[in-house]
Amino acid sequence: MDSKIKQINEMIEHLIGDTTVPKNIRKVLTEANGRLKGAEEPIVKASAAIYLIESISDDINMPAHARTQIWGIISALEGLKNQ
């Protein structure tokens, strides 16, 4: 479980470091990444991160490649919730 969270953290950090992604989206991703690193149960961390990331998933300013990566992150987080 921890290795999957670490992989998701790395995916999020990759997007945070992408300067083509708007600042407001990177801010939400940073917050979601912080929630994943918290001390709560993995299901709670995943749910909180999904809630944050879904709020930006339809942002019209998001580049297409970032949107695809966001969907991948949400999918991975959903997988964590279902374990």
C-alpha distances in whole Angstrom, upper triangle without the diagonal:
4,5,5,6,9,10,11,12,14,16,17,18,20,22,23,25,26,30,31,28,30,30,29,26,25,25,23,20,21,20,17,16,17,15,12,13,14,14,13,11,8,10,13,12,11,15,16,15,16,20,21,20,22,25,25,25,28,30,33,33,30,30,29,27,25,25,23,21,20,20,17,15,16,15,11,11,13,10,8,10,11,9
4,5,5,6,9,10,10,12,14,15,16,18,20,21,22,25,28,29,27,29,28,28,25,23,23,22,19,19,19,16,14,15,14,10,10,12,12,12,11,8,12,14,12,12,15,16,15,17,20,20,20,22,25,25,25,29,30,33,32,29,30,29,26,24,25,24,20,20,21,18,15,17,16,13,12,15,13,10,13,15,12
4,5,5,6,9,10,11,12,14,15,17,19,20,21,23,27,28,26,28,28,28,25,23,24,22,19,19,20,17,14,16,16,12,12,15,15,16,14,12,14,17,14,14,17,18,16,18,21,21,20,23,25,25,24,28,29,32,31,28,28,27,25,23,24,22,19,19,19,16,14,16,16,12,13,15,13,11,14,16,14
4,5,5,6,9,10,11,12,14,15,17,18,20,22,25,26,24,26,26,26,22,21,22,20,17,18,18,15,13,15,15,11,12,15,16,15,14,10,12,15,12,11,15,16,14,15,18,19,17,19,22,22,21,25,26,29,29,25,25,25,22,20,20,19,16,16,16,13,11,13,12,8,9,12,9,8,11,13,11
4,5,5,6,9,10,10,12,14,16,16,18,20,23,25,22,24,24,23,20,18,19,17,14,14,15,12,10,12,11,7,8,11,12,12,12,8,11,12,9,9,12,13,11,13,16,16,15,18,20,20,20,24,25,28,27,24,25,24,22,19,20,19,16,15,16,13,10,12,12,9,8,12,11,8,11,14,12
4,5,5,6,9,10,10,12,14,15,16,19,22,24,22,24,23,23,20,18,19,18,15,14,15,13,10,12,12,9,9,12,14,15,14,12,14,16,12,12,16,16,13,15,19,18,17,20,22,22,21,25,26,28,27,24,24,24,21,19,20,19,16,16,17,15,12,14,15,11,11,15,14,12,15,17,16
4,5,5,6,9,10,11,13,14,15,17,21,22,20,23,23,23,20,18,19,18,14,15,17,14,11,14,14,11,12,15,17,18,17,14,16,17,14,13,16,17,14,15,19,18,16,19,21,21,20,23,24,27,26,22,22,22,18,17,18,16,13,14,15,12,10,13,13,9,10,14,13,12,15,17,16
4,5,5,6,9,10,11,12,14,16,19,20,18,20,20,20,16,15,16,15,11,12,14,11,9,12,12,9,11,14,16,16,16,12,14,15,12,10,13,14,10,12,15,14,12,15,18,17,16,20,21,23,23,19,20,19,17,14,15,14,11,11,12,9,6,9,10,7,8,11,11,10,13,15,15
4,5,5,6,9,10,10,12,14,18,19,17,19,18,18,15,13,14,13,10,10,11,9,6,9,10,7,8,12,15,15,16,13,15,15,12,11,14,14,11,13,16,14,13,16,18,17,17,21,21,24,23,20,20,20,18,15,16,16,12,12,14,12,9,12,13,11,10,14,14,13,15,18,18
4,5,5,6,9,10,10,13,16,18,16,19,18,19,16,14,16,15,11,11,14,12,9,12,14,11,12,15,18,19,19,16,18,19,15,15,18,17,14,16,19,17,15,18,20,19,18,22,22,24,23,19,19,19,16,14,16,15,12,12,15,12,10,13,15,12,13,16,16,15,18,21,20
4,6,5,7,9,10,11,15,15,14,17,17,17,14,12,15,14,10,11,14,12,10,13,14,12,14,17,20,20,20,17,18,19,16,14,17,17,13,14,17,15,13,16,18,16,15,19,19,21,20,16,16,16,13,11,13,12,8,9,11,9,7,11,12,10,11,15,15,15,17,19,20
4,5,5,6,9,10,13,14,12,14,14,14,11,9,11,10,6,8,10,8,7,10,12,10,12,15,18,19,19,16,18,18,14,13,15,14,11,12,14,12,10,13,15,13,13,17,17,19,18,15,15,16,13,10,12,12,9,8,11,10,7,10,13,11,11,15,16,15,17,20,21
4,5,5,6,9,12,14,12,14,14,15,12,9,11,12,8,8,11,10,8,11,13,12,12,16,19,20,21,19,20,20,16,16,18,17,13,15,18,15,13,17,18,16,16,20,19,21,19,16,16,17,15,12,15,15,11,12,15,14,11,14,16,15,15,18,19,18,21,23,23
4,5,5,7,10,12,11,14,14,16,13,10,13,14,10,11,14,13,11,14,16,15,16,19,23,23,24,21,23,23,19,18,21,20,16,17,20,17,15,18,19,17,16,19,19,20,18,15,14,15,12,10,13,13,10,11,14,13,11,15,16,15,16,19,20,20,22,24,25
4,5,5,8,9,7,10,11,12,9,7,11,11,8,9,13,12,11,14,16,15,17,20,23,24,24,22,22,22,19,18,19,18,15,15,17,15,12,15,16,13,13,16,15,16,14,11,11,12,10,7,10,11,8,9,12,12,10,13,16,15,16,19,20,20,22,24,25
4,6,8,10,8,9,9,10,8,5,8,9,7,7,11,11,10,12,15,14,15,18,22,23,24,22,23,22,19,18,20,18,14,16,17,14,12,16,16,13,14,17,16,18,15,13,13,15,13,10,13,14,11,11,15,15,13,15,18,17,17,20,22,21,23,26,27
4,6,9,9,11,10,13,11,8,11,13,10,10,14,14,13,15,18,17,18,21,24,26,27,24,26,25,22,21,23,21,18,20,21,18,16,19,20,17,17,20,18,20,17,14,14,16,14,11,15,16,13,14,17,17,15,18,21,20,20,23,24,24,26,29,29
4,5,6,9,10,13,11,8,12,14,11,12,16,16,15,18,20,20,20,24,27,28,29,26,27,27,24,22,24,23,19,20,22,19,16,19,19,16,16,18,16,17,14,12,11,13,11,9,12,14,12,13,16,16,15,18,20,20,21,24,25,25,27,29,30
4,5,7,8,12,11,9,12,14,13,14,17,18,17,19,22,22,23,26,29,30,32,29,30,29,26,25,26,25,21,22,23,20,18,20,20,16,17,19,16,16,13,11,11,14,12,11,14,16,14,15,19,19,18,21,23,23,24,26,28,28,30,32,34
4,6,9,12,10,10,13,15,14,15,18,19,19,21,23,23,25,28,31,32,33,30,31,30,27,26,27,25,22,22,23,20,17,19,19,15,15,16,14,14,10,9,7,11,10,9,12,14,13,14,17,18,18,20,22,23,24,26,28,28,30,32,34
4,7,9,7,7,10,11,11,12,15,15,16,18,20,20,22,25,28,29,30,27,27,27,24,22,23,21,18,18,19,16,14,16,15,12,12,13,11,11,8,6,7,10,9,7,10,12,11,11,15,16,15,17,20,20,21,23,25,25,27,29,31
4,6,6,6,9,10,11,12,15,16,17,19,20,21,23,25,29,29,30,28,28,27,24,23,23,21,18,19,19,16,14,16,14,11,12,13,10,10,7,7,9,12,13,10,12,15,14,13,17,18,17,19,22,22,22,24,27,27,28,31,32
4,5,5,6,9,10,10,12,14,15,16,19,20,21,23,27,27,29,27,27,26,23,23,23,20,18,19,19,15,14,16,15,12,14,15,12,13,10,10,12,16,16,13,14,18,16,15,18,20,18,19,23,23,22,25,27,27,28,31,33
4,6,5,6,9,10,11,13,14,16,17,19,20,22,25,25,27,26,25,24,21,21,20,18,16,16,16,12,11,13,11,9,12,13,10,12,10,10,13,16,16,13,14,17,16,14,17,19,17,18,21,22,21,23,26,26,26,29,31
4,5,5,6,9,10,11,12,14,15,17,19,20,24,24,25,23,23,22,19,18,18,16,13,14,14,10,9,11,10,6,9,11,8,11,9,8,11,13,13,10,11,14,13,10,14,16,14,14,18,19,18,20,23,22,23,26,28
4,5,5,6,9,10,10,12,14,15,16,19,22,23,24,22,23,22,18,18,19,16,13,15,15,11,10,13,12,10,12,14,12,14,12,10,12,15,14,10,12,15,13,11,15,16,14,15,19,18,18,20,23,22,23,26,28
4,5,5,6,9,10,11,13,14,16,17,21,21,23,22,22,20,17,17,18,15,13,15,14,10,10,13,12,10,13,15,13,16,14,13,15,18,18,14,15,18,16,14,17,18,16,17,20,20,18,21,24,23,23,27,28
4,5,5,6,9,10,11,12,14,16,19,19,21,19,19,17,15,14,14,12,9,11,10,7,7,10,9,8,11,13,12,15,14,13,15,17,17,13,14,16,14,12,15,16,13,13,17,17,15,18,21,20,20,23,25
4,5,5,6,9,10,11,12,14,18,18,19,17,18,17,13,13,14,12,8,10,11,8,7,10,10,9,11,14,13,16,15,13,15,16,15,11,12,14,12,9,13,13,10,11,15,15,13,16,18,18,18,22,23
4,5,5,6,9,10,11,13,16,17,19,18,19,17,14,14,15,13,10,13,13,10,10,14,14,12,14,17,16,19,18,16,18,19,18,14,16,18,15,13,16,16,13,15,18,17,15,19,20,19,20,24,24
4,5,5,6,9,10,11,14,15,17,16,17,15,11,12,13,10,8,11,11,8,9,13,12,12,15,17,17,20,19,17,20,21,21,17,17,19,17,14,17,18,14,15,18,17,15,18,20,18,19,22,23
4,5,5,6,9,10,13,13,15,13,14,12,9,9,10,7,5,8,9,6,7,10,11,11,13,16,16,20,19,17,19,20,19,15,16,17,14,12,14,14,11,11,14,14,11,14,16,15,15,19,20
4,5,5,6,9,13,13,15,13,14,13,9,10,12,10,7,10,12,10,10,13,14,14,15,19,19,22,21,18,20,21,19,16,17,18,14,13,15,15,11,12,15,13,11,15,16,15,16,19,20
4,5,5,6,10,11,14,13,15,13,9,11,13,10,9,12,13,11,12,16,16,16,18,21,21,24,23,21,23,24,23,19,20,21,18,16,19,18,15,15,18,16,14,17,19,16,17,21,21
4,5,5,9,9,11,10,11,9,6,8,10,7,6,10,11,10,11,14,15,16,17,21,21,25,24,22,24,25,24,20,20,21,19,16,18,18,14,14,17,15,12,15,17,14,14,18,19
4,5,8,9,10,8,10,9,5,7,9,8,7,10,12,11,12,15,16,17,18,21,22,25,25,22,24,24,23,19,20,20,17,15,17,16,12,13,15,12,10,13,14,11,12,16,16
4,7,9,11,10,12,11,8,10,13,11,10,14,15,14,15,18,20,20,21,25,25,28,27,25,26,27,25,22,23,23,20,18,20,19,15,16,18,15,13,17,17,14,15,19,18
4,6,9,9,12,10,7,10,12,10,11,14,15,15,16,19,20,21,22,26,26,30,29,27,29,29,28,24,25,26,22,20,22,21,17,18,20,18,15,17,18,15,16,19,19
4,7,9,11,10,8,12,14,12,13,17,18,17,19,22,23,24,25,29,29,33,33,30,32,33,31,28,28,28,25,23,25,24,20,20,22,19,16,19,19,16,16,19,18
4,6,8,6,6,10,11,10,12,15,15,16,18,20,21,23,24,27,28,32,32,30,32,32,31,27,27,28,25,22,23,23,19,18,20,18,15,16,17,14,13,16,16
4,6,5,6,9,10,11,12,14,16,17,18,20,22,24,24,28,29,33,33,30,32,32,31,28,27,27,24,22,23,22,18,18,18,16,13,14,15,11,10,13,12
4,5,5,6,9,10,11,12,14,15,16,18,20,22,22,25,27,30,31,28,29,29,27,25,24,24,21,19,19,18,15,14,15,12,10,11,11,7,8,11,10
4,5,5,6,9,10,10,12,14,15,16,19,21,20,24,26,29,30,27,29,28,27,24,23,23,21,19,18,17,15,13,14,12,9,9,10,7,5,8,9
4,5,5,6,9,10,11,13,14,15,17,19,20,23,25,28,29,27,29,29,28,25,24,24,22,19,19,19,16,14,16,14,11,11,13,10,8,12,12
4,6,5,6,9,10,11,12,14,16,18,18,22,23,26,27,24,26,26,25,22,21,22,19,17,17,17,13,12,14,13,9,11,12,9,9,13,13
4,6,5,6,9,10,10,12,14,16,16,19,21,24,25,22,24,24,22,19,19,19,16,14,14,14,10,9,11,9,5,7,9,7,6,10,11
4,5,5,6,9,10,10,13,15,15,18,20,24,24,22,24,24,24,20,19,20,18,15,15,15,12,10,12,11,8,8,11,9,7,11,13
4,5,5,6,9,10,11,14,15,18,19,23,23,21,24,24,23,20,19,20,18,15,16,16,13,11,14,14,10,11,14,12,11,14,16
4,5,5,6,8,10,11,12,16,17,20,20,18,20,21,20,16,16,17,14,11,13,13,10,8,12,11,8,10,13,11,11,15,16
4,5,5,6,9,10,10,13,15,19,20,17,19,19,19,16,14,15,13,10,10,11,9,6,9,10,7,8,11,11,10,13,15
4,6,5,7,9,10,13,14,18,19,17,20,20,21,17,16,17,16,12,13,15,12,9,13,14,10,11,14,14,12,16,18
4,6,5,7,9,12,13,16,17,15,18,19,19,15,14,16,15,11,13,15,12,10,14,14,12,13,16,16,15,18,20
4,5,6,6,10,11,14,15,12,15,15,15,12,11,13,11,8,9,11,9,7,11,12,10,12,15,15,15,18,20
4,5,5,8,10,13,15,13,15,15,16,13,11,13,12,9,9,12,10,8,11,13,11,12,15,16,15,17,20
4,6,7,8,12,13,12,16,16,17,14,12,15,15,11,12,15,13,11,15,17,15,15,19,19,18,21,24
4,6,5,9,10,9,12,13,14,11,9,13,12,9,11,14,12,11,15,17,15,16,20,20,20,22,25
4,6,9,10,8,11,11,12,9,7,9,10,7,8,11,11,9,12,15,14,15,18,19,19,21,24
4,6,9,8,11,11,13,11,8,11,13,10,10,14,14,13,15,18,17,18,21,22,22,24,27
4,5,6,9,11,13,11,9,12,14,11,13,16,16,15,18,20,20,20,23,24,24,27,29
4,6,8,10,13,11,10,13,15,13,15,18,18,18,20,23,23,23,26,28,28,30,32
4,6,9,12,10,10,14,15,13,16,18,18,19,21,23,23,24,27,28,29,31,33
4,6,8,6,6,10,11,10,12,15,15,15,18,20,20,21,24,25,26,28,30
4,6,5,6,9,10,11,13,15,15,17,19,20,21,23,25,26,27,29,31
4,5,5,6,9,10,11,13,14,15,17,19,20,21,23,25,26,27,29
4,5,5,6,9,10,11,13,14,16,17,19,20,21,23,25,26,28
4,5,5,6,9,10,10,12,14,15,16,18,20,21,23,24,26
4,5,5,6,9,10,11,12,14,15,16,18,20,21,23,25
4,5,5,6,9,10,11,13,14,15,17,19,20,21,23
4,5,5,6,9,10,11,12,14,15,17,19,20,22
4,5,5,6,9,10,11,12,14,15,17,19,20
4,5,5,6,9,10,10,12,14,15,17,19
4,5,5,6,9,10,11,13,14,15,17
4,5,5,6,9,10,11,13,14,16
4,5,5,6,9,10,11,12,15
4,5,5,6,9,10,11,13
4,5,5,7,9,10,11
4,5,5,6,9,10
4,5,5,6,9
4,5,5,7
4,5,6
4,6
4
